[in-house]
Amino acid sequence: MGNLFCLVQVDQSTVAIKETFGKFDDVLEPGCHCVPWIFGSRLAGHLTLRVQQLDVKCETKTKDNVFVNVVASIQYRALTDKASDAFYKLSNTRAQIQAYVFDVIRASVPKLNLDDVFEQKNEIAKAVEEELEKAMSAYGFEIVQTLIVDIEPDEHVKRAMNEINAAARLRVAATEKAEAEKILQIKRAEGEAESKYLSGLGIARQRQAIVDGLRDSVLGFSVNVPGTTAKDVMDMVLVTQYFDTMKEIGAASKSSAVFIPHGPGAVRDVATQIRDGLLQGSAAAS
């Protein structure tokens, strides 16, 4: 019905290209327009002004001879004031953009090592955008944004990189574990040294207390029993302790048999042996 009355509708975010007898005449904005076909006017086509996206996957080689697939995402749109150029000058806009992306990526990536490609992907995207902006502006298109969305090395290379990373992390973990064990051993040795030191102090104090007790007993006995000497008292104390020890050995459930001399002069012999043993031990210690 619109064609009968020479009326056409142009949708929002779209422009229409009007021709008269096959020659470009005008760019029609969104809305309703009169196109008198009886005078040779017609619509050659429509051109969207919306932002479009093109994903380009390019395979190339890095400086260290690793093949990678670089995926670039190009966002572009046609300019209203250059709609006629965008409509007439390019027959395949997406193929043209793809060719420029291939050219820039294959010129930039071979100059970089694989690790540098990952680190400098923003610089690569910027180089692609600048080249596209210069080329596509002459055809009536604006490059809105260029992104490097993926860098994918060969599967064997990725596996090798993961193994290198895992080995490095295991090495760090082993170093930390060894350091922790070293600290633990040092602290354990310090604790054992402190424990032995305190045990030695306890034994020394115990022996000192025994000596002090014996001295007090000897002095007290000598005072209370006239005519006795310190040697007599020490003999009696040593013999008493000796028999107390024998009593404890006999009272133990798992003790072995102990044979000791038991005659009339055995008590004095025992005292003499104990005293001589103590004196020899004291001399050896000094």
Long-range contacts (C-beta under 8 A, 24 or more apart in sequence): 3-37, 6-34, 6-35, 6-36, 6-37, 6-38, 6-41, 7-32, 7-33, 7-34, 7-35, 8-32, 8-33, 8-34, 8-35, 8-43, 9-33, 10-46, 11-46, 13-48, 13-49, 13-50, 14-46, 14-47, 14-48, 14-49, 15-46, 15-47, 15-49, 15-80, 15-83, 16-43, 16-45, 16-46, 16-47, 17-43, 17-44, 17-45, 17-46, 17-47, 17-83, 17-84, 17-87, 18-42, 18-43, 18-44, 19-43, 19-44, 24-84, 24-88, 27-80, 27-83, 27-84, 44-87, 45-87, 47-78, 47-83, 47-86, 47-87, 48-78, 49-77, 49-78, 49-80, 50-77, 51-75, 51-76, 51-77, 51-144, 52-76, 52-77, 54-94, 54-97, 54-98, 55-149, 56-97, 56-98, 56-101, 56-102, 58-101, 58-102, 58-105, 58-106, 60-105, 60-106, 60-109, 60-110, 61-109, 61-110, 62-109, 62-110, 62-112, 62-113, 62-114, 62-117, 63-110, 63-111, 63-112, 63-113, 63-116, 64-113, 64-114, 66-114, 66-153, 66-154, 66-157, 67-153, 67-154, 68-109, 68-114, 68-117, 68-151, 68-152, 68-153, 68-154, 69-150, 69-151, 69-152, 70-105, 70-109, 70-117, 70-124, 70-148, 70-150, 70-151, 70-152, 71-148, 71-149, 71-150, 71-151, 71-152, 72-101, 72-105, 72-125, 72-128, 72-146, 72-147, 72-148, 72-149, 73-145, 73-146, 73-147, 73-148, 73-149, 74-101, 74-128, 74-132, 74-143, 74-145, 74-146, 75-143, 75-144, 75-145, 75-146, 75-147, 76-132, 76-136, 76-141, 76-142, 76-143, 76-144, 77-141, 77-142, 77-144, 78-140, 78-141, 78-142, 79-140, 79-141, 79-142, 82-139, 82-140, 82-141, 83-140, 84-140, 85-138, 85-139, 85-140, 86-139, 86-140, 86-141, 87-140, 89-138, 89-139, 89-140, 90-139, 93-139, 93-141, 96-135, 96-136, 96-139, 97-132, 97-136, 100-128, 100-131, 100-132, 100-135, 100-136, 101-128, 101-132, 103-131, 104-128, 104-131, 104-132, 114-153, 114-157, 117-151, 118-151, 121-148, 121-151, 122-148, 124-148, 234-275, 235-268, 235-271, 235-275, 236-271, 238-271, 238-274, 238-275, 238-278, 239-267, 239-270, 239-271, 239-274, 242-270, 242-271, 242-274
